[in-house]
Amino acid sequence: MDCLNKKKNDAACNCSYPGCPRHGVCCECLAYHRASRELPACYFDKQGEATYNRSVENFIKRKK
């Protein structure tokens, strides 16, 4: 998918998953994680993102 904002999004994307094909393409990333009942990396701080556990439950647990 062509993304007009990919270059700008890449600079702000904190996903550290190697080779992620959706890096910087937020619409695809959101759709991918939503289909799995997950949240994308940008919802997590650096420590939370590093776990690769994108579950909503993990997000809530980390916010407490």
N, CA, C and O atoms as CSV, one atom per row, in Angstrom:
chain,resi,resn,atom,element,x,y,z
A,1,MET,N,N,0.850,-1.183,0.000
A,1,MET,CA,C,0.000,0.000,0.000
A,1,MET,C,C,0.885,1.230,0.000
A,1,MET,O,O,1.881,1.293,0.721
A,2,ASP,N,N,0.517,2.203,-0.808
A,2,ASP,CA,C,1.215,3.484,-0.798
A,2,ASP,C,C,0.701,4.311,0.366
A,2,ASP,O,O,-0.506,4.402,0.590
A,3,CYS,N,N,1.612,4.906,1.095
A,3,CYS,CA,C,1.249,5.751,2.229
A,3,CYS,C,C,1.977,7.078,2.067
A,3,CYS,O,O,3.207,7.127,2.102
A,4,LEU,N,N,1.227,8.138,1.891
A,4,LEU,CA,C,1.821,9.455,1.686
A,4,LEU,C,C,2.630,9.921,2.888
A,4,LEU,O,O,3.551,10.725,2.743
A,5,ASN,N,N,2.296,9.424,4.070
A,5,ASN,CA,C,2.963,9.851,5.294
A,5,ASN,C,C,4.001,8.855,5.811
A,5,ASN,O,O,4.471,8.999,6.939
A,6,LYS,N,N,4.368,7.849,5.014
A,6,LYS,CA,C,5.260,6.797,5.510
A,6,LYS,C,C,6.569,7.358,6.052
A,6,LYS,O,O,7.009,6.947,7.126
A,7,LYS,N,N,7.193,8.272,5.347
A,7,LYS,CA,C,8.471,8.827,5.797
A,7,LYS,C,C,8.306,9.519,7.152
A,7,LYS,O,O,9.128,9.331,8.049
A,8,LYS,N,N,7.264,10.305,7.299
A,8,LYS,CA,C,6.984,10.996,8.564
A,8,LYS,C,C,6.628,9.983,9.655
A,8,LYS,O,O,7.098,10.099,10.787
A,9,ASN,N,N,5.804,8.999,9.320
A,9,ASN,CA,C,5.391,7.978,10.283
A,9,ASN,C,C,6.578,7.130,10.743
A,9,ASN,O,O,6.664,6.779,11.920
A,10,ASP,N,N,7.496,6.798,9.825
A,10,ASP,CA,C,8.670,5.999,10.176
A,10,ASP,C,C,9.463,6.642,11.310
A,10,ASP,O,O,9.969,5.950,12.194
A,11,ALA,N,N,9.566,7.950,11.280
A,11,ALA,CA,C,10.344,8.666,12.300
A,11,ALA,C,C,9.718,8.537,13.686
A,11,ALA,O,O,10.431,8.566,14.689
A,12,ALA,N,N,8.398,8.396,13.755
A,12,ALA,CA,C,7.702,8.328,15.037
A,12,ALA,C,C,7.341,6.902,15.453
A,12,ALA,O,O,6.951,6.674,16.598
A,13,CYS,N,N,7.465,5.948,14.540
A,13,CYS,CA,C,7.065,4.562,14.830
A,13,CYS,C,C,8.062,3.902,15.769
A,13,CYS,O,O,9.253,3.831,15.469
A,14,ASN,N,N,7.575,3.421,16.904
A,14,ASN,CA,C,8.460,2.789,17.879
A,14,ASN,C,C,8.454,1.264,17.796
A,14,ASN,O,O,8.977,0.599,18.691
A,15,CYS,N,N,7.882,0.711,16.757
A,15,CYS,CA,C,7.877,-0.743,16.591
A,15,CYS,C,C,9.299,-1.221,16.346
A,15,CYS,O,O,9.971,-0.757,15.425
A,16,SER,N,N,9.751,-2.152,17.176
A,16,SER,CA,C,11.110,-2.673,17.023
A,16,SER,C,C,11.121,-4.089,16.450
A,16,SER,O,O,12.162,-4.746,16.449
A,17,TYR,N,N,9.980,-4.560,15.967
A,17,TYR,CA,C,9.913,-5.902,15.392
A,17,TYR,C,C,10.700,-5.918,14.075
A,17,TYR,O,O,10.359,-5.179,13.151
A,18,PRO,N,N,11.738,-6.742,13.977
A,18,PRO,CA,C,12.586,-6.752,12.787
A,18,PRO,C,C,11.814,-7.125,11.524
A,18,PRO,O,O,11.097,-8.126,11.497
A,19,GLY,N,N,11.963,-6.331,10.503
A,19,GLY,CA,C,11.362,-6.644,9.212
A,19,GLY,C,C,9.862,-6.455,9.121
A,19,GLY,O,O,9.231,-6.986,8.207
A,20,CYS,N,N,9.277,-5.714,10.044
A,20,CYS,CA,C,7.821,-5.502,10.004
A,20,CYS,C,C,7.435,-4.826,8.687
A,20,CYS,O,O,7.921,-3.733,8.395
A,21,PRO,N,N,6.574,-5.452,7.895
A,21,PRO,CA,C,6.190,-4.874,6.613
A,21,PRO,C,C,5.227,-3.692,6.756
A,21,PRO,O,O,4.962,-2.988,5.782
A,22,ARG,N,N,4.710,-3.476,7.951
A,22,ARG,CA,C,3.752,-2.382,8.177
A,22,ARG,C,C,4.394,-1.169,8.848
A,22,ARG,O,O,3.706,-0.193,9.147
A,23,HIS,N,N,5.703,-1.220,9.086
A,23,HIS,CA,C,6.391,-0.128,9.780
A,23,HIS,C,C,6.161,1.189,9.046
A,23,HIS,O,O,6.502,1.323,7.870
A,24,GLY,N,N,5.583,2.152,9.745
A,24,GLY,CA,C,5.318,3.464,9.159
A,24,GLY,C,C,4.036,3.561,8.363
A,24,GLY,O,O,3.682,4.644,7.898
A,25,VAL,N,N,3.331,2.455,8.195
A,25,VAL,CA,C,2.055,2.458,7.461
A,25,VAL,C,C,0.969,2.208,8.503
A,25,VAL,O,O,0.492,1.086,8.674
A,26,CYS,N,N,0.596,3.275,9.190
A,26,CYS,CA,C,-0.268,3.168,10.368
A,26,CYS,C,C,-1.614,2.506,10.086
A,26,CYS,O,O,-2.094,1.718,10.901
A,27,CYS,N,N,-2.225,2.812,8.955
A,27,CYS,CA,C,-3.539,2.234,8.668
A,27,CYS,C,C,-3.459,0.711,8.576
A,27,CYS,O,O,-4.353,0.016,9.060
A,28,GLU,N,N,-2.395,0.185,7.958
A,28,GLU,CA,C,-2.228,-1.270,7.876
A,28,GLU,C,C,-1.892,-1.859,9.235
A,28,GLU,O,O,-2.383,-2.933,9.584
A,29,CYS,N,N,-1.063,-1.170,10.002
A,29,CYS,CA,C,-0.672,-1.639,11.328
A,29,CYS,C,C,-1.896,-1.737,12.246
A,29,CYS,O,O,-2.099,-2.747,12.920
A,30,LEU,N,N,-2.691,-0.694,12.261
A,30,LEU,CA,C,-3.896,-0.696,13.101
A,30,LEU,C,C,-4.843,-1.820,12.698
A,30,LEU,O,O,-5.364,-2.531,13.557
A,31,ALA,N,N,-5.069,-1.983,11.403
A,31,ALA,CA,C,-5.975,-3.027,10.923
A,31,ALA,C,C,-5.435,-4.417,11.284
A,31,ALA,O,O,-6.199,-5.289,11.696
A,32,TYR,N,N,-4.145,-4.620,11.133
A,32,TYR,CA,C,-3.515,-5.905,11.450
A,32,TYR,C,C,-3.690,-6.253,12.930
A,32,TYR,O,O,-4.129,-7.352,13.267
A,33,HIS,N,N,-3.349,-5.319,13.800
A,33,HIS,CA,C,-3.435,-5.593,15.234
A,33,HIS,C,C,-4.885,-5.660,15.719
A,33,HIS,O,O,-5.206,-6.449,16.608
A,34,ARG,N,N,-5.734,-4.860,15.154
A,34,ARG,CA,C,-7.152,-4.903,15.543
A,34,ARG,C,C,-7.766,-6.261,15.225
A,34,ARG,O,O,-8.563,-6.786,16.004
A,35,ALA,N,N,-7.400,-6.821,14.096
A,35,ALA,CA,C,-7.924,-8.131,13.709
A,35,ALA,C,C,-7.498,-9.218,14.698
A,35,ALA,O,O,-8.167,-10.243,14.829
A,36,SER,N,N,-6.386,-8.986,15.388
A,36,SER,CA,C,-5.895,-9.946,16.380
A,36,SER,C,C,-6.248,-9.535,17.811
A,36,SER,O,O,-5.744,-10.109,18.776
A,37,ARG,N,N,-7.112,-8.545,17.927
A,37,ARG,CA,C,-7.513,-8.006,19.241
A,37,ARG,C,C,-6.290,-7.535,20.028
A,37,ARG,O,O,-6.141,-7.821,21.215
A,38,GLU,N,N,-5.428,-6.807,19.332
A,38,GLU,CA,C,-4.195,-6.276,19.907
A,38,GLU,C,C,-4.132,-4.775,19.670
A,38,GLU,O,O,-4.958,-4.201,18.961
A,39,LEU,N,N,-3.128,-4.156,20.284
A,39,LEU,CA,C,-2.824,-2.750,20.058
A,39,LEU,C,C,-1.451,-2.668,19.394
A,39,LEU,O,O,-0.599,-3.524,19.634
A,40,PRO,N,N,-1.228,-1.651,18.565
A,40,PRO,CA,C,0.088,-1.517,17.947
A,40,PRO,C,C,1.130,-1.003,18.942
A,40,PRO,O,O,0.794,-0.544,20.034
A,41,ALA,N,N,2.383,-1.090,18.547
A,41,ALA,CA,C,3.510,-0.699,19.410
A,41,ALA,C,C,3.384,0.726,19.936
A,41,ALA,O,O,3.810,1.004,21.056
A,42,CYS,N,N,2.812,1.624,19.157
A,42,CYS,CA,C,2.757,3.037,19.552
A,42,CYS,C,C,1.922,3.275,20.810
A,42,CYS,O,O,1.980,4.365,21.379
A,43,TYR,N,N,1.166,2.306,21.248
A,43,TYR,CA,C,0.397,2.425,22.492
A,43,TYR,C,C,1.245,2.126,23.722
A,43,TYR,O,O,0.839,2.425,24.845
A,44,PHE,N,N,2.414,1.543,23.518
A,44,PHE,CA,C,3.242,1.082,24.625
A,44,PHE,C,C,4.486,1.949,24.793
A,44,PHE,O,O,4.992,2.532,23.834
A,45,ASP,N,N,4.970,2.018,26.047
A,45,ASP,CA,C,6.251,2.671,26.286
A,45,ASP,C,C,7.354,1.721,25.796
A,45,ASP,O,O,7.076,0.604,25.358
A,46,LYS,N,N,8.595,2.178,25.877
A,46,LYS,CA,C,9.705,1.392,25.335
A,46,LYS,C,C,9.801,0.002,25.962
A,46,LYS,O,O,10.019,-0.983,25.257
A,47,GLN,N,N,9.641,-0.081,27.280
A,47,GLN,CA,C,9.705,-1.379,27.968
A,47,GLN,C,C,8.567,-2.296,27.539
A,47,GLN,O,O,8.788,-3.474,27.261
A,48,GLY,N,N,7.363,-1.765,27.485
A,48,GLY,CA,C,6.200,-2.560,27.096
A,48,GLY,C,C,6.281,-3.026,25.658
A,48,GLY,O,O,5.891,-4.149,25.338
A,49,GLU,N,N,6.789,-2.161,24.791
A,49,GLU,CA,C,6.910,-2.506,23.379
A,49,GLU,C,C,7.914,-3.628,23.203
A,49,GLU,O,O,7.727,-4.494,22.348
A,50,ALA,N,N,8.965,-3.631,23.987
A,50,ALA,CA,C,10.023,-4.625,23.861
A,50,ALA,C,C,9.559,-6.048,24.187
A,50,ALA,O,O,10.232,-7.012,23.822
A,51,THR,N,N,8.419,-6.190,24.869
A,51,THR,CA,C,7.903,-7.524,25.190
A,51,THR,C,C,7.222,-8.181,23.991
A,51,THR,O,O,7.035,-9.398,23.976
A,52,TYR,N,N,6.854,-7.394,22.996
A,52,TYR,CA,C,6.087,-7.854,21.825
A,52,TYR,C,C,4.723,-8.402,22.215
A,52,TYR,O,O,4.043,-9.009,21.388
A,53,ASN,N,N,4.314,-8.197,23.465
A,53,ASN,CA,C,2.968,-8.603,23.893
A,53,ASN,C,C,2.047,-7.415,23.647
A,53,ASN,O,O,2.011,-6.472,24.437
A,54,ARG,N,N,1.310,-7.469,22.553
A,54,ARG,CA,C,0.455,-6.350,22.141
A,54,ARG,C,C,-0.988,-6.499,22.625
A,54,ARG,O,O,-1.873,-5.771,22.175
A,55,SER,N,N,-1.221,-7.426,23.525
A,55,SER,CA,C,-2.599,-7.669,23.964
A,55,SER,C,C,-3.164,-6.473,24.738
A,55,SER,O,O,-2.432,-5.729,25.390
A,56,VAL,N,N,-4.469,-6.315,24.648
A,56,VAL,CA,C,-5.160,-5.262,25.390
A,56,VAL,C,C,-4.969,-5.487,26.888
A,56,VAL,O,O,-4.803,-4.537,27.652
A,57,GLU,N,N,-4.995,-6.745,27.293
A,57,GLU,CA,C,-4.809,-7.081,28.703
A,57,GLU,C,C,-3.441,-6.615,29.208
A,57,GLU,O,O,-3.334,-6.075,30.309
A,58,ASN,N,N,-2.402,-6.824,28.406
A,58,ASN,CA,C,-1.063,-6.374,28.778
A,58,ASN,C,C,-1.005,-4.852,28.869
A,58,ASN,O,O,-0.377,-4.305,29.775
A,59,PHE,N,N,-1.653,-4.180,27.943
A,59,PHE,CA,C,-1.694,-2.724,27.964
A,59,PHE,C,C,-2.329,-2.222,29.262
A,59,PHE,O,O,-1.784,-1.332,29.915
A,60,ILE,N,N,-3.468,-2.786,29.632
A,60,ILE,CA,C,-4.171,-2.391,30.853
A,60,ILE,C,C,-3.330,-2.696,32.086
A,60,ILE,O,O,-3.221,-1.873,32.996
A,61,LYS,N,N,-2.740,-3.877,32.108
A,61,LYS,CA,C,-1.903,-4.276,33.245
A,61,LYS,C,C,-0.732,-3.310,33.431
A,61,LYS,O,O,-0.394,-2.964,34.563
A,62,ARG,N,N,-0.121,-2.879,32.353
A,62,ARG,CA,C,1.032,-1.995,32.410
A,62,ARG,C,C,0.645,-0.583,32.831
A,62,ARG,O,O,1.490,0.160,33.331
A,63,LYS,N,N,-0.591,-0.205,32.642
A,63,LYS,CA,C,-1.048,1.147,32.998
A,63,LYS,C,C,-1.386,1.281,34.478
A,63,LYS,O,O,-1.541,2.396,34.977
A,64,LYS,N,N,-1.499,0.170,35.177
A,64,LYS,CA,C,-1.871,0.217,36.602
A,64,LYS,C,C,-0.700,0.601,37.453
A,64,LYS,O,O,-0.827,0.690,38.674
